[in-house]
C-alpha cells in the first residue's frame, strides 16, 4: 500500500497544449484567445507562424517567470 501511495504522489500533472511546429514554443490551450479557439487557427507570438491548432498532451508546461512589470 505504501508503494501505491508513493506512485500517486510522483505522477506529473498533464496538460493540453499547442506546440509551434516552426519554433517549438509551447502554448497552453487555456492561454489561447477566443479568435484562435473559434477559428482553430493560432499565430505563434515567437516566430509569427500561423496555422491549425495541433493539440498535444504533455507532462508539464514550462511556466513563464513573472516580470517586475506584472
LINWO-V685828 format. One record per residue. N is the residue number from 1. SS is DSSP state (hx for helix, st for strand, lp for the rest). PSI is psi in radians with two decimals (none if undefined). Layout:
n:ss:psi
N:SS:PSI
N:SS:PSI
This chain:
n:ss:psi
1:lp:-0.58
2:hx:-0.69
3:hx:-0.71
4:hx:-0.74
5:hx:-0.70
6:hx:-0.60
7:hx:-0.73
8:hx:-0.54
9:hx:-0.47
10:hx:-0.16
11:lp:2.42
12:lp:2.67
13:lp:2.26
14:lp:2.55
15:st:2.68
16:st:2.27
17:st:2.90
18:st:2.29
19:st:2.13
20:lp:2.17
21:lp:-0.26
22:lp:-0.86
23:lp:-0.16
24:lp:0.12
25:lp:2.32
26:st:2.19
27:st:2.05
28:st:2.37
29:hx:-0.50
30:hx:-0.31
31:hx:-0.03
32:lp:2.55
33:lp:2.93
34:hx:-0.65
35:hx:-0.78
36:hx:-0.69
37:hx:-0.77
38:hx:-0.57
39:hx:-0.40
40:lp:0.17
41:st:2.28
42:st:2.54
43:st:2.27
44:lp:2.19
45:lp:-0.21
46:lp:-0.76
47:lp:0.03
48:lp:0.23
49:lp:2.53
50:st:2.36
51:st:-2.97
52:st:2.53
53:lp:2.25
54:lp:1.88
55:st:2.31
56:st:2.64
57:st:2.18
58:st:2.81
59:lp:-0.70
60:lp:2.38
61:lp:2.22
62:lp:2.28
63:lp:2.51
64:lp:2.40
65:lp:2.30
66:lp:2.46
67:lp:2.94
68:lp:-0.35
69:lp:-0.33
70:lp:none
